[in-house]
């Protein structure tokens, strides 16, 4: 089953998009404005972390949220304009979401291996 790969991909993607927030330190703002700007830049990362926490327990629900975030990123960040940007920003959450959905479907169809042992 695909249990580990979507989790690893999600963590790597969250780390990747979090790197984009580091550009606020070059803007020359004061301390407070820099922290506010950093928080604003990390909102997509926070959304992805929340989706990952949910997907860790409920793969189908978390996978659907990852797919929704991938679609939201496509339109909010306008990644549909450039293929390379779409491949870097919008495609990874879509792939992670599909992997979580596949994992969740496999888990719901898997037989329950918890058997009771009775002594007659």
C-alpha positions as CSV (number, residue, x, y, z in Angstrom):
1,X,0.0,0.0,0.0
2,X,1.0,3.6,-0.4
3,X,1.3,4.6,3.2
4,X,4.7,6.3,3.4
5,X,5.2,8.0,0.0
6,X,2.4,10.6,0.2
7,X,3.5,11.6,3.7
8,X,7.1,12.0,2.6
9,X,6.1,13.9,-0.5
10,X,3.8,16.2,1.6
11,X,6.6,17.0,4.1
12,X,9.1,17.7,1.3
13,X,6.6,19.9,-0.5
14,X,5.7,21.9,2.7
15,X,9.4,22.4,3.3
16,X,9.8,23.6,-0.4
17,X,7.0,26.1,-0.3
18,X,8.1,27.4,3.1
19,X,11.4,28.4,1.5
20,X,9.6,31.1,-0.4
21,X,8.7,32.8,2.8
22,X,12.4,33.6,3.5
23,X,12.4,36.5,1.1
24,X,10.7,38.7,3.7
25,X,14.0,39.1,5.5
26,X,15.5,40.9,2.5
27,X,12.7,43.5,2.3
28,X,14.1,45.8,5.0
29,X,11.0,46.0,7.1
30,X,11.1,46.5,10.9
31,X,10.9,43.6,13.2
32,X,7.1,43.6,13.6
33,X,6.4,44.0,9.9
34,X,8.8,41.3,9.1
35,X,7.1,38.8,11.4
36,X,3.7,39.7,10.0
37,X,5.0,39.3,6.5
38,X,6.6,36.0,7.4
39,X,3.3,34.8,8.9
40,X,1.4,35.8,5.7
41,X,3.9,34.1,3.5
42,X,3.6,30.9,5.6
43,X,-0.2,30.6,5.3
44,X,0.0,28.1,2.4
45,X,2.4,26.0,4.5
46,X,0.1,26.1,7.5
47,X,-2.8,25.0,5.3
48,X,-0.7,22.1,4.0
49,X,0.4,21.1,7.5
50,X,-3.2,21.0,8.6
51,X,-4.2,18.9,5.6
52,X,-1.3,16.5,6.4
53,X,-2.3,16.1,10.0
54,X,-5.8,15.3,8.9
55,X,-4.6,13.0,6.1
56,X,-2.4,11.1,8.5
57,X,-5.5,9.9,10.4
58,X,-8.2,10.0,7.7
59,X,-6.6,9.4,4.3
60,X,-9.7,10.0,2.2
61,X,-10.6,13.3,3.8
62,X,-7.1,14.5,3.8
63,X,-6.5,13.5,0.2
64,X,-9.6,15.4,-0.8
65,X,-8.3,18.5,1.0
66,X,-4.9,18.1,-0.7
67,X,-6.6,18.0,-4.1
68,X,-8.8,21.0,-3.2
69,X,-5.6,22.9,-2.1
70,X,-3.9,22.0,-5.4
71,X,-6.9,23.4,-7.3
72,X,-7.0,26.5,-5.1
73,X,-3.2,27.0,-5.6
74,X,-3.7,26.8,-9.3
75,X,-6.2,29.6,-9.4
76,X,-5.0,31.7,-6.5
77,X,-1.4,31.8,-7.6
78,X,-2.3,31.7,-11.3
79,X,0.0,28.8,-12.0
80,X,-2.1,27.9,-15.0
81,X,-0.3,30.6,-17.0
82,X,3.1,28.8,-17.0
83,X,3.6,25.1,-17.1
84,X,6.8,25.0,-15.1
85,X,5.2,27.0,-12.3
86,X,2.2,24.7,-12.4
87,X,4.5,21.7,-12.1
88,X,6.3,23.1,-9.1
89,X,3.4,24.7,-7.2
90,X,0.1,23.1,-8.0
91,X,0.9,19.6,-9.2
92,X,2.6,18.2,-6.0
93,X,-0.5,18.7,-3.7
94,X,-2.7,17.2,-6.5
95,X,-0.4,14.1,-6.6
96,X,-0.2,13.8,-2.8
97,X,-4.0,14.1,-2.6
98,X,-4.5,11.4,-5.2
99,X,-2.0,9.1,-3.4
100,X,-3.8,9.7,-0.1
101,X,-7.1,8.9,-1.7
102,X,-5.7,5.7,-3.2
103,X,-4.4,4.8,0.2
104,X,-7.7,5.5,1.9
105,X,-9.6,3.5,-0.6
106,X,-7.3,0.6,-0.2
107,X,-7.6,0.8,3.6
108,X,-11.4,0.8,3.4
109,X,-11.5,-2.2,1.1
110,X,-8.8,-4.2,3.0
111,X,-10.2,-7.1,5.1
112,X,-10.2,-6.7,8.8
113,X,-7.4,-8.9,10.1
114,X,-8.4,-8.6,13.7
115,X,-9.8,-12.0,14.4
116,X,-11.0,-13.3,17.7
117,X,-9.5,-16.5,19.0
118,X,-12.0,-18.6,20.8
119,X,-11.1,-21.7,22.8
120,X,-13.8,-24.4,22.5
